[in-house]
């Protein structure tokens, strides 16, 4: 029976986060991984922002940060549960649940205990962090932070993820293909 054991081995699901401050290239990396055939989930904050604008709220994060964060938390929890159900062995997600807390820390706001509970109950396999990169940084209608603010957010992301016991792998500033190859090679090890 032992010679058949490898056939019964359950493959572990890899739920991999791509994180970083605004404008660090996360979306571009996620799009590149999608083009290579990987299952990737996009950032949910733009959906929340656009939905709020339809309701007449120009900057929900600035006007009601707790509500914005609660909506993000729910969206990211849904993404996590969807990723668990995916048939593919690896799922990449643009930002994770602890990002919500990092942003709340950044603005200095308090949050209910269920935010912390969500971080403890939903665990990711690997975390890749993209550093601030001024040469590629741009702002748009959904990204209002300055580059200096992006650096501060980056620091809050590091602290928050490390507080939840995650080891972060920094993705070097490089071409898109090299960044993607770096991530894929690190997943093999």
C-alpha positions in Angstrom: 0.0 0.0 0.0 2.9 2.4 0.8 3.9 2.5 -2.9 0.6 4.2 -3.7 0.9 6.8 -0.9 2.2 9.6 -3.2 -1.1 9.3 -5.2 -3.2 10.0 -2.1 -1.2 12.9 -0.9 -3.4 16.0 -0.7 -1.9 19.0 -2.5 -1.7 22.0 -0.3 -3.5 25.1 -1.5 -1.2 28.1 -1.9 -3.0 31.4 -1.3 -0.4 33.9 -2.1 -0.7 37.7 -1.5 0.9 40.4 -3.5 1.0 43.5 -1.2 2.7 46.9 -1.1 1.9 50.5 -0.8 -0.1 52.4 -3.5 1.6 52.6 -6.8 4.2 49.9 -6.2 3.2 47.7 -9.2 0.9 45.2 -7.5 -1.9 45.4 -10.1 0.6 45.1 -13.0 2.1 42.0 -11.4 -1.3 40.5 -10.8 -2.3 41.2 -14.5 1.0 39.6 -15.6 0.4 36.5 -13.6 -3.1 36.3 -15.0 -1.7 36.5 -18.6 0.5 33.6 -17.7 -2.5 31.5 -16.8 -2.5 31.8 -13.0 -5.7 32.3 -11.0 -5.6 35.9 -9.6 -8.0 38.0 -7.7 -7.9 41.8 -8.2 -7.8 44.4 -5.5 -11.4 45.0 -4.1 -10.9 48.6 -3.0 -11.6 50.1 -6.4 -14.9 48.3 -6.5 -15.8 49.8 -3.2 -14.7 53.2 -4.3 -16.6 53.1 -7.5 -19.8 51.8 -5.8 -19.5 54.6 -3.2 -19.2 57.2 -6.0 -22.4 55.8 -7.6 -24.0 56.6 -4.2 -22.7 60.2 -4.3 -19.8 59.7 -1.9 -16.6 60.9 -3.5 -14.0 59.6 -1.1 -15.5 57.0 1.2 -12.2 56.2 2.8 -11.8 59.9 3.9 -15.4 60.5 4.8 -16.1 57.2 6.6 -12.9 55.2 7.0 -14.6 52.6 9.3 -17.4 51.8 6.8 -14.9 51.7 3.9 -12.7 49.3 5.9 -15.6 47.1 6.9 -16.6 46.8 3.2 -13.0 46.0 2.3 -12.8 43.4 5.0 -16.0 41.7 3.8 -14.7 41.7 0.2 -11.3 40.3 1.1 -12.9 37.6 3.3 -15.1 36.6 0.3 -11.9 36.5 -1.9 -10.2 34.2 0.6 -13.1 31.8 0.8 -13.3 31.7 -3.0 -9.6 31.1 -3.3 -9.9 28.1 -0.9 -12.5 26.6 -3.2 -10.5 27.1 -6.4 -9.3 24.0 -8.2 -5.9 25.4 -8.9 -3.1 24.8 -6.4 -2.0 28.4 -6.4 -4.2 31.5 -6.2 -2.7 35.0 -6.2 -4.6 37.8 -4.5 -3.9 41.6 -4.7 -3.8 42.6 -1.0 -5.1 40.7 2.0 -7.2 41.1 5.1 -4.3 42.5 7.2 -4.0 45.4 4.7 -7.3 46.7 6.1 -5.7 47.0 9.6 -2.5 48.5 8.2 -4.5 51.3 6.6 -6.4 51.9 9.8 -3.1 52.1 11.7 -1.8 54.5 9.1 -4.7 56.9 9.6 -4.7 56.3 13.4 -8.3 55.0 13.6 -9.6 52.4 16.0 -11.5 49.4 14.7 -13.7 46.7 16.3 -12.2 43.4 17.5 -13.7 41.4 14.6 -11.1 43.0 12.3 -8.4 41.4 14.3 -10.3 38.1 14.5 -10.6 38.1 10.7 -6.8 38.4 10.4 -6.3 35.5 12.8 -8.9 33.2 11.2 -7.8 33.7 7.5 -4.2 32.6 7.0 -2.3 33.1 3.7 0.5 30.8 2.5 3.0 33.3 1.3 3.3 37.1 1.2 5.3 39.0 -1.4 5.7 42.7 -0.8 6.5 45.3 -3.5 8.6 48.2 -2.2 7.7 51.8 -2.9 9.1 52.8 -6.3 9.0 56.5 -7.1 9.8 56.0 -10.8 6.6 54.0 -11.5 4.3 55.8 -8.9 1.3 57.5 -10.3 -1.9 58.7 -8.7 -5.4 58.5 -10.3 -9.1 58.9 -9.3 -8.9 56.0 -6.9 -5.3 56.5 -5.6 -5.1 59.9 -3.9 -2.0 59.2 -1.7 1.2 61.0 -2.3 4.4 59.1 -2.8 5.5 60.1 0.7 2.3 58.7 2.1 2.8 55.5 0.1 6.1 55.0 1.9 4.4 55.3 5.3 1.7 52.9 4.2 4.4 50.4 3.2 5.9 50.6 6.7 2.5 50.0 8.3 2.0 47.0 6.0 5.3 45.5 7.1 4.5 46.0 10.8 1.0 44.7 10.5 1.8 41.5 8.6 4.8 40.8 10.9 2.5 41.3 13.9 0.4 38.4 12.6 3.5 36.2 12.2 4.0 36.5 8.5 7.4 36.4 6.9 7.5 38.9 3.9 9.5 38.3 0.8 10.4 41.6 -0.9 10.1 41.6 -4.7 13.0 43.6 -6.2 12.3 46.6 -8.4 12.8 45.2 -11.9 11.0 44.5 -15.1 7.6 42.9 -14.9 8.9 39.6 -16.2 11.7 39.5 -13.7 9.4 40.4 -10.9 7.0 37.6 -11.9 9.9 35.1 -12.3 11.2 36.1 -8.8 7.8 35.3 -7.3 7.4 32.0 -9.1 11.0 30.9 -8.3 10.5 31.7 -4.6 7.2 29.7 -4.5 9.2 26.6 -5.7 11.6 26.9 -2.8 
